[in-house]
Every structure is written in structure tokens, then in C-alpha cells.
Amino acid sequence: MRPRRTLVLVTALVLALHWLVLSHWPLAWNRPVQPADRVLSARSIAVAPPTATPAPTLAPRPVVREKPRPPPNPTAATAPQAQAQAQAQAPQALPDAEAAPAAAPDGASEAGIGLAMATAAANTAATPEAPATAAPDPPASAPLAAPAQDARADIGPPDGGVDADAPDATVDRSDTTPAPVIPVPTRLAYEVSGQARQFTYSARAELLWQHDGSRYEARQEIRAFLLGARAQSSVGRITPQGLRPERFSDRARSEQVAHFDHDRGRVSFSASTPEAAVDPGAQDRLSIFIQLGALLAADPGRFVPGTEITLTSVSARSADRWTFTVEGPETLDLPAGPTPTLKLQRRPRHGHDQRAELWLAPALGHLPARIRLTQANGDYADLRLRSSSAP
């Protein structure tokens, strides 16, 4: 019994030792299997057959039209007829300047007698005025249209104003109308106050008026501290009908000029604006105020309150019709002292037109004692007489 137990224990011990050896000893077949090399396999993919594209449609062949043959040269019999047609079309090619209102409000550069010079300087550069619709150049074979007005201004009675578009209805062309009285050479100094884009400024201005009985020159300059200077000048002849400008210049940082050609009834501009048709009595932005005074000085009793005076006013870029209404006598308290004047006011034709108020002093030969211009946006310039003297 005892030997059997010993045999069982020995057998169990041997089995245990074998198990331990077999479970912990690494065998060759227990090594990790190396990954097999990948084998490149290819397969074919069936491609769908291409769809048939429709045949392009041919564009219709353009129709070739024969170029029209030029008309034959007019014969001697047809030449007068062609000339008559050109003459009939010429007035349409040159519309009157009064029927061409400005496309934009008059800027500081268009201010009569340079009232808005400081306004332009305050803005660093004056906003260019959009030119009035100017008359195009006529055909070479057509004569220039004759001006619609003569050298006299259109003066209407108080009860029936002047229609600037049809001046012949109320124009006074009486041969007994006295000739304008040209004021003696004078130097006028003004104090200037104004507003430009909500900027209030003060300045000094001077108007120098000179003539020798046959030719005249007017120059106005305004200077403002920190704002710079602006000058306008007008040069021309003195005729029995008053002033006849030949050249008008407006200078701020650069100069713009209008040249009058009275023989052709045209005015040309140095700016890139077309020529405009003008009548013989046309004035520039500076001479118009002196011409108004000369008309009133010739017959003061004729210009009762309500009388309207219409003139063509030419700037350095365009031409337009200005109508002034006589308001009546008024005594002003100016830096030069109490001054009796006659007030005139420009009647705006359009909403964007500037309003011009003018006070002419009989003691100064009806030269301006005060001028006030108000723009449509509220900006204004006001010149008030400070002193007067000989040139």
C-alpha cells in the first residue's frame, strides 16, 4: 500500500514538472507568424460605353447686305435747296442759352463778383459747377443762329414781369431809352462774412473799377485768413448800350476763363465745356452788377418797385439768364456809415439757383454797397461796404 502511494506521488510530481516545462519553454511552432507578403491582385472594371453626343447645329449663315452707295454729289440745281435746309436747321442746333438751365446748383466758383470765394477756399477747392446745357457746334455749312436779343437788357413793368424764355414779349426797345451811365473809376473795400458747410468765416474784399471812356477793367479780390484768396476780373469795351465784356476770368488755385466772340454771338470756355450762344447784351459774373447800376443811373424814375431786369450772365463755365426785381429804396447801416441804396433781388428760375440780393448806392454811381449771395444749401457770403476812394 505504501509503495503505491509513493508511486502516485512521484507520478504526479513528474507530470507537474512536465507541465511547467512545456508551458514556459518557447517552442518553434509557438513563434509569431510573420506576415505574408502581399500579393498584387488586379481586377478589371467594366467601363460604361460613352453616350452619343448630338451633332452640333449649324448657326444660320449671316445675311450679307450690300453697302448702300453714297449719294451722288448735288448738282447746281439741288445745291440751293440743300443750303436752305441747312439754314432752316441751324437755329435748332443753337438753342438760346436762357433755355439751358444749369444741371447743378451754382457753386462758390459761380458767385457773382466773387462773393463765394471764401466759401470755395473753405472747401479747399470749389466744387465744380455742372455746366449748363450748351449749344452744340453747328454744321460747317450752316450759319450761326442769330442772337434772340439785342444789346439792351429786358426790362419789364411791375405788373407784367419779363419771361426770360420769351423776352420779345415785354422787351422795351424804345429809341428814347437813355444810354447807361457808366460810373467813374472807383476803389471799393468790403467787409465779408459768410458760412461754408457750417463753417463761419470773415474776410476782406476789394473791387477796383477803372475805365478810359472806351475800354474798362474790373477786378475783385477777396482774402480770408487761413482760407486763401480768390479773384475775378472782367475786361471789355464801353458801348452806347453799356459794358461789352470780352474776357472774364475766375482764379482760385487755377484760372478759368470765358472768351466772348460777339461777332459770332458765342462764348467759349477754357474749361472742358462746350461753347454757348449769347446775345450782344450778355454780361459776365462781375460786369453784370456794374451794368445794372449803369442802367438804373440812366433813368432812376423808371425803375419803380416791381420792375424786372433780365440779362444773360456768363460764368467761367456756362451761360444763363438772370432776372432781377427792383425791391425799393433802403438805407443800410454799413461799416462805411449810413448809406441810402436801392435794393434788387435775383429771382431764381430753379430750385438749385442761388439767391442774390444787391444794394446799389446812388452816391457811388450805383455801384454795389452790399451784395449777399445765398446758396440752396444755406451757405452764404455777405459783402458790406467799408470804404470807397479813387483808384
C-alpha positions as CSV (number, residue, x, y, z in Angstrom):
1,M,0.0,0.0,0.0
2,R,2.7,2.2,0.9
3,P,4.7,1.7,-2.3
4,R,1.6,2.5,-4.4
5,R,1.1,5.8,-2.6
6,T,4.7,6.7,-3.2
7,L,4.4,5.8,-6.9
8,V,1.3,8.0,-7.3
9,L,3.1,11.0,-5.7
10,V,6.2,10.5,-7.9
11,T,4.0,10.2,-10.9
12,A,2.1,13.4,-10.0
13,L,5.4,15.2,-9.4
14,V,6.7,14.2,-12.8
15,L,3.6,15.3,-14.5
16,A,3.7,18.6,-12.8
17,L,7.3,19.2,-13.8
18,H,6.5,18.3,-17.4
19,W,3.6,20.7,-17.4
20,L,5.7,23.5,-16.1
21,V,8.4,22.9,-18.7
22,L,6.0,22.6,-21.5
23,S,4.1,25.7,-20.6
24,H,7.0,28.0,-20.2
25,W,9.6,26.8,-22.7
26,P,9.3,28.6,-26.1
27,L,8.7,26.2,-28.9
28,A,9.4,26.8,-32.6
29,W,5.8,26.5,-33.6
30,N,4.8,29.0,-31.0
31,R,6.8,31.8,-32.6
32,P,4.8,34.7,-34.0
33,V,3.8,34.1,-37.6
34,Q,5.5,36.5,-39.9
35,P,3.0,38.4,-42.1
36,A,2.9,37.1,-45.6
37,D,3.9,39.3,-48.4
38,R,1.0,41.0,-50.0
39,V,0.2,39.7,-53.4
40,L,-0.8,42.2,-56.0
41,S,-4.2,41.3,-57.4
42,A,-5.8,43.1,-60.3
43,R,-9.3,43.1,-61.3
44,S,-11.0,44.6,-64.3
45,I,-13.8,47.2,-64.1
46,A,-16.2,47.4,-66.9
47,V,-16.4,51.0,-68.3
48,A,-19.8,52.2,-69.4
49,P,-19.9,53.0,-73.1
50,P,-19.8,56.7,-73.9
51,T,-23.1,58.4,-74.6
52,A,-23.6,59.6,-78.1
53,T,-23.3,63.4,-78.3
54,P,-25.8,65.1,-80.6
55,A,-24.4,66.6,-83.7
56,P,-23.9,70.4,-83.3
57,T,-26.5,72.6,-85.0
58,L,-25.1,74.9,-87.6
59,A,-25.6,78.6,-86.9
60,P,-27.6,80.3,-89.6
61,R,-25.4,81.9,-92.2
62,P,-25.4,85.7,-91.8
63,V,-27.1,87.7,-94.4
64,V,-24.7,89.8,-96.3
65,R,-26.2,93.2,-97.2
66,E,-24.7,95.3,-99.8
67,K,-23.3,98.6,-98.5
68,P,-25.5,101.5,-99.8
69,R,-23.9,103.5,-102.4
70,P,-23.1,107.1,-101.4
71,P,-25.5,109.6,-102.9
72,P,-24.2,111.5,-105.9
73,N,-22.8,114.9,-105.5
74,P,-25.5,117.5,-105.6
75,T,-25.8,119.3,-108.8
76,A,-26.0,123.0,-109.3
77,A,-29.8,122.7,-109.3
78,T,-30.0,120.9,-105.9
79,A,-27.3,123.0,-104.1
80,P,-29.6,125.9,-103.2
81,Q,-32.2,123.5,-101.8
82,A,-29.6,121.8,-99.5
83,Q,-28.3,125.2,-98.3
84,A,-31.9,126.3,-97.5
85,Q,-32.4,123.1,-95.4
86,A,-29.1,123.7,-93.5
87,Q,-30.2,127.3,-92.8
88,A,-33.6,126.0,-91.5
89,Q,-31.9,123.5,-89.2
90,A,-29.3,125.9,-87.8
91,P,-31.5,127.6,-85.2
92,Q,-32.3,124.2,-83.7
93,A,-28.6,123.4,-83.4
94,L,-28.0,126.5,-81.3
95,P,-30.6,126.8,-78.6
96,D,-30.7,130.0,-76.7
97,A,-28.6,130.0,-73.5
98,E,-31.6,131.1,-71.5
99,A,-33.4,127.8,-72.2
100,A,-30.4,125.8,-70.8
101,P,-30.6,125.8,-67.1
102,A,-27.6,124.6,-65.1
103,A,-27.7,120.9,-64.2
104,A,-26.4,121.6,-60.7
105,P,-26.6,124.4,-58.2
106,D,-24.3,127.3,-58.7
107,G,-21.2,126.7,-56.6
108,A,-18.9,129.1,-55.0
109,S,-17.0,129.4,-58.2
110,E,-20.1,130.9,-59.9
111,A,-20.8,133.6,-57.3
112,G,-21.2,137.0,-58.9
113,I,-18.5,139.5,-58.0
114,G,-16.7,136.7,-56.2
115,L,-18.9,136.6,-53.1
116,A,-18.4,132.9,-52.5
117,M,-14.6,133.0,-52.9
118,A,-14.1,132.3,-49.2
119,T,-16.6,129.5,-49.4
120,A,-14.5,127.8,-52.1
121,A,-11.3,128.3,-50.1
122,A,-13.0,126.8,-47.0
123,N,-13.8,123.7,-49.1
124,T,-10.1,123.6,-50.2
125,A,-11.4,123.5,-53.8
126,A,-14.6,124.9,-55.1
127,T,-17.0,122.2,-56.2
128,P,-17.1,122.4,-60.0
129,E,-20.2,123.7,-61.3
130,A,-22.0,121.4,-63.7
131,P,-22.1,123.4,-66.9
132,A,-25.4,124.5,-68.4
133,T,-26.5,122.5,-71.4
134,A,-24.6,124.4,-74.0
135,A,-25.4,124.7,-77.6
136,P,-23.6,122.2,-79.9
137,D,-21.4,123.5,-82.7
138,P,-23.5,123.9,-85.9
139,P,-22.7,122.1,-89.1
140,A,-19.9,123.6,-91.2
141,S,-22.3,124.5,-94.0
142,A,-24.9,126.1,-91.7
143,P,-24.6,129.7,-90.5
144,L,-24.6,130.5,-86.8
145,A,-28.0,131.3,-85.3
146,A,-28.6,135.0,-84.7
147,P,-29.0,136.0,-81.1
148,A,-32.5,136.4,-79.9
149,Q,-31.9,139.7,-78.1
150,D,-30.3,143.0,-78.8
151,A,-27.7,144.7,-76.7
152,R,-30.3,146.2,-74.3
153,A,-31.5,144.4,-71.2
154,D,-35.0,143.1,-71.0
155,I,-36.9,145.4,-68.7
156,G,-40.5,144.6,-67.7
157,P,-43.1,146.7,-65.9
158,P,-44.1,145.9,-62.3
159,D,-47.4,144.4,-63.3
160,G,-46.1,142.1,-66.1
161,G,-42.7,140.5,-65.5
162,V,-40.3,139.5,-68.2
163,D,-40.4,136.0,-69.4
164,A,-36.7,135.1,-69.9
165,D,-37.7,132.3,-72.3
166,A,-39.7,134.7,-74.5
167,P,-38.1,138.1,-74.0
168,D,-39.6,139.7,-77.1
169,A,-43.0,139.8,-75.3
170,T,-42.0,142.6,-72.9
171,V,-38.7,144.0,-74.0
172,D,-38.6,147.7,-74.0
173,R,-36.8,148.7,-77.2
174,S,-37.8,152.3,-77.4
175,D,-35.3,154.5,-79.2
176,T,-35.8,157.1,-76.5
177,T,-34.3,154.8,-73.8
178,P,-31.3,156.7,-72.3
179,A,-27.9,155.2,-72.6
180,P,-26.5,153.6,-69.5
181,V,-24.4,156.0,-67.2
182,I,-21.0,154.4,-66.6
183,P,-19.8,155.1,-63.0
184,V,-16.5,156.9,-62.5
185,P,-13.4,154.9,-61.7
186,T,-13.6,153.8,-58.0
187,R,-12.0,151.5,-55.5
188,L,-14.4,149.9,-53.0
189,A,-13.4,148.0,-49.9
190,Y,-15.8,145.5,-48.2
191,E,-16.0,143.5,-45.0
192,V,-17.1,139.9,-45.8
193,S,-18.9,137.4,-43.6
194,G,-20.2,134.1,-44.6
195,Q,-20.8,130.4,-44.0
196,A,-19.5,127.4,-45.9
197,R,-20.5,123.9,-44.9
198,Q,-21.4,125.1,-41.4
199,F,-18.0,126.9,-41.2
200,T,-18.3,130.6,-40.4
201,Y,-15.6,132.9,-41.7
202,S,-14.7,136.6,-42.0
203,A,-12.7,138.2,-44.8
204,R,-11.8,141.4,-46.7
205,A,-12.6,142.2,-50.3
206,E,-11.9,144.9,-52.8
207,L,-13.5,145.9,-56.0
208,L,-11.4,148.0,-58.4
209,W,-13.3,149.7,-61.2
210,Q,-11.4,151.5,-64.0
211,H,-12.1,152.8,-67.5
212,D,-10.9,155.4,-70.0
213,G,-14.3,156.0,-71.7
214,S,-13.8,153.4,-74.4
215,R,-12.4,150.4,-72.5
216,Y,-12.9,149.1,-69.0
217,E,-11.4,146.7,-66.5
218,A,-13.0,145.5,-63.3
219,R,-11.2,143.4,-60.7
220,Q,-12.5,141.9,-57.5
221,E,-10.4,140.0,-54.9
222,I,-11.3,138.5,-51.6
223,R,-8.8,137.2,-49.0
224,A,-9.5,135.2,-45.8
225,F,-7.1,134.3,-43.1
226,L,-6.1,130.6,-43.4
227,L,-8.6,130.2,-46.4
228,G,-6.6,131.8,-49.2
229,A,-7.7,134.2,-51.9
230,R,-9.9,134.3,-54.9
231,A,-10.0,136.8,-57.7
232,Q,-12.3,137.6,-60.6
233,S,-11.7,140.1,-63.5
234,S,-13.6,141.4,-66.4
235,V,-12.2,143.2,-69.4
236,G,-14.1,144.7,-72.4
237,R,-15.4,147.8,-74.2
238,I,-17.8,150.5,-73.4
239,T,-20.6,151.0,-76.0
240,P,-23.7,153.2,-76.1
241,Q,-25.5,150.2,-74.6
242,G,-23.1,149.9,-71.7
243,L,-20.5,147.3,-71.0
244,R,-19.5,144.7,-73.6
245,P,-17.3,142.1,-71.9
246,E,-14.5,140.4,-73.9
247,R,-12.8,138.3,-71.3
248,F,-13.8,137.0,-67.9
249,S,-11.5,135.1,-65.6
250,D,-12.1,133.4,-62.2
251,R,-9.0,132.3,-60.3
252,A,-8.6,130.4,-57.1
253,R,-6.0,127.7,-57.2
254,S,-6.2,127.7,-61.0
255,E,-7.7,130.1,-63.5
256,Q,-10.7,129.5,-65.7
257,V,-11.6,131.9,-68.5
258,A,-14.6,132.8,-70.7
259,H,-13.9,134.5,-74.0
260,F,-16.7,136.5,-75.8
261,D,-17.0,136.4,-79.6
262,H,-19.7,139.0,-80.2
263,D,-19.4,138.7,-84.0
264,R,-20.4,135.1,-83.8
265,G,-22.7,135.5,-80.8
266,R,-20.8,132.8,-78.9
267,V,-18.8,132.5,-75.8
268,S,-16.1,129.8,-75.3
269,F,-14.6,128.5,-72.1
270,S,-11.1,127.3,-71.1
271,A,-12.7,124.5,-69.1
272,S,-13.8,121.4,-71.0
273,T,-17.3,122.8,-71.6
274,P,-18.9,123.4,-75.0
275,E,-19.5,126.9,-76.4
276,A,-22.7,128.7,-75.6
277,A,-24.8,131.1,-77.6
278,V,-25.1,134.6,-76.1
279,D,-26.8,137.9,-77.1
280,P,-24.9,141.2,-77.5
281,G,-26.0,142.4,-74.1
282,A,-24.6,139.4,-72.2
283,Q,-22.6,140.2,-69.1
284,D,-20.2,138.2,-67.0
285,R,-20.5,137.4,-63.3
286,L,-18.6,140.6,-62.4
287,S,-19.7,143.1,-65.0
288,I,-23.4,142.4,-64.5
289,F,-23.5,144.3,-61.3
290,I,-21.9,147.3,-62.8
291,Q,-24.1,147.2,-65.8
292,L,-27.2,147.0,-63.6
293,G,-26.1,150.2,-61.8
294,A,-25.4,151.9,-65.1
295,L,-29.0,151.1,-66.3
296,L,-30.5,152.4,-63.1
297,A,-28.4,155.6,-63.1
298,A,-29.6,156.4,-66.7
299,D,-33.3,156.7,-65.6
300,P,-33.8,156.1,-61.9
301,G,-37.5,157.1,-62.0
302,R,-38.2,154.3,-64.5
303,F,-37.2,151.5,-62.1
304,V,-40.1,151.6,-59.6
305,P,-40.5,148.7,-57.2
306,G,-41.6,145.5,-59.0
307,T,-39.7,146.3,-62.2
308,E,-37.8,143.3,-63.6
309,I,-34.5,143.4,-65.4
310,T,-33.2,140.2,-67.3
311,L,-29.7,139.8,-68.5
312,T,-27.6,136.9,-69.8
313,S,-25.0,136.1,-67.1
314,V,-21.8,134.2,-68.1
315,S,-19.6,132.4,-65.7
316,A,-16.2,130.8,-66.4
317,R,-18.1,127.6,-67.3
318,S,-21.6,128.4,-68.6
319,A,-24.2,131.0,-69.5
320,D,-27.7,131.5,-68.0
321,R,-30.4,134.2,-67.8
322,W,-30.6,136.2,-64.6
323,T,-33.7,138.2,-63.7
324,F,-33.5,140.9,-61.0
325,T,-36.6,142.5,-59.4
326,V,-36.4,146.1,-58.0
327,E,-37.4,145.8,-54.3
328,G,-37.3,149.5,-53.5
329,P,-35.1,152.1,-51.6
330,E,-33.4,151.1,-48.4
331,T,-30.9,152.8,-46.1
332,L,-28.2,150.5,-44.8
333,D,-26.1,150.8,-41.7
334,L,-22.8,149.7,-43.1
335,P,-19.2,149.8,-41.8
336,A,-18.8,152.9,-44.1
337,G,-21.8,154.5,-42.3
338,P,-25.5,155.0,-43.2
339,T,-25.9,154.6,-46.9
340,P,-29.0,155.1,-49.0
341,T,-29.4,152.3,-51.5
342,L,-31.8,150.7,-54.0
343,K,-32.3,147.0,-53.4
344,L,-32.6,144.5,-56.2
345,Q,-33.1,140.7,-55.8
346,R,-32.4,138.0,-58.3
347,R,-35.4,135.8,-59.0
348,P,-34.3,132.1,-59.0
349,R,-35.5,130.1,-62.0
350,H,-34.8,126.7,-60.5
351,G,-34.7,125.2,-57.0
352,H,-31.0,124.9,-57.0
353,D,-30.3,128.5,-58.1
354,Q,-28.6,130.8,-55.7
355,R,-30.5,133.9,-54.3
356,A,-28.7,137.2,-55.0
357,E,-29.5,140.4,-53.1
358,L,-27.9,143.6,-54.4
359,W,-28.0,147.1,-52.9
360,L,-26.8,149.8,-55.3
361,A,-25.7,153.2,-53.8
362,P,-26.7,156.3,-55.9
363,A,-23.9,158.2,-54.2
364,L,-21.4,155.8,-55.6
365,G,-22.7,155.9,-59.2
366,H,-25.0,153.0,-58.4
367,L,-22.1,150.7,-57.6
368,P,-22.8,147.9,-55.1
369,A,-22.7,149.0,-51.5
370,R,-23.8,145.5,-50.3
371,I,-24.1,142.1,-52.0
372,R,-25.4,138.9,-50.4
373,L,-25.5,135.5,-52.1
374,T,-27.3,132.6,-50.5
375,Q,-26.8,129.1,-51.9
376,A,-29.6,126.5,-52.0
377,N,-27.9,124.5,-49.1
378,G,-27.9,127.6,-46.8
379,D,-24.3,128.7,-47.4
380,Y,-23.9,132.4,-47.9
381,A,-21.5,135.3,-48.4
382,D,-22.2,138.8,-47.5
383,L,-20.2,141.9,-48.6
384,R,-20.8,145.2,-46.8
385,L,-19.1,148.4,-47.9
386,R,-16.3,149.5,-45.6
387,S,-14.8,152.4,-47.6
388,S,-14.6,154.0,-51.1
389,S,-11.9,156.0,-52.7
390,A,-10.4,156.9,-56.1
391,P,-8.2,154.2,-57.7
